[in-house]
Amino acid sequence: MGTIGSSERSVRRARARPAAGLALVLACVFSVCSGFAARGALAQESAGASSSASTADAQRKNWYNDPFFALSSAIRACPQPLGPLMTQAEAQDDAHYRVERGTTCWLAHKCSKPNSYLYDADIAAAVRQRLQGDAMFAGTSVWITVQRRFVYAEGCVPAGFDNAALERKLAAIPDVEQVFVHLTSDPRAAPPYKTLSPAP
């Protein structure tokens, strides 16, 4: 019995090694390395300076370089969406989930690229090419965020703006998986999207 038990444990350990190696490769290759490096650099800068650490944590940045840009900017009073801006702590918390969510479609054989976030730059470029300067955005302030093949359109538009038409145009972009349109016709009301906190 002791010999059999020992053999089984050896087999399990041998099987676990490739799995652990694959997990490490996935964590680095699949779009997270740049985020880890950025956080590491910031941690080194702030080491030994506890008074500035809280300030660094409070600053929101686009840690993972998710596409985030304005298609139009006619309504100056429109609150800017939060988009992909996060604190360092939020970025650290999100790292594991980005790997998990990003690789899901590849593991399910629904993506040709190993991570769904790898589609985002091309999707954003296509959105700019097709929609920047489109007449439908006259008199609007609309921001676009692209994350994991999801496209978010947020901002302010005149009353009567055709949200459904915008959703159709965005959904027609190659490789877009889902579209979320969160627009308001009253820039002074609480917007239907997260915004940057007002300056103190």
ABEGO torsion letter per residue (X at the ends): XAAAAAAAAAAAAAAAAAAAAAAAAAAAABGAAAAAAAAAAAAAAABGBAAAAAAAAABBBBAAGBBBBBABAABAABBBBAEABBBAAAAAAAAAAAAAAAAAAAAAGABABABAAAAAAAAAAAAAAAABGBAAABGBBBBBBBBGGBBBBBEBBBBGBBAAAAAAAAAABBGBABBBBBBBABAABBBABBBBBBBX
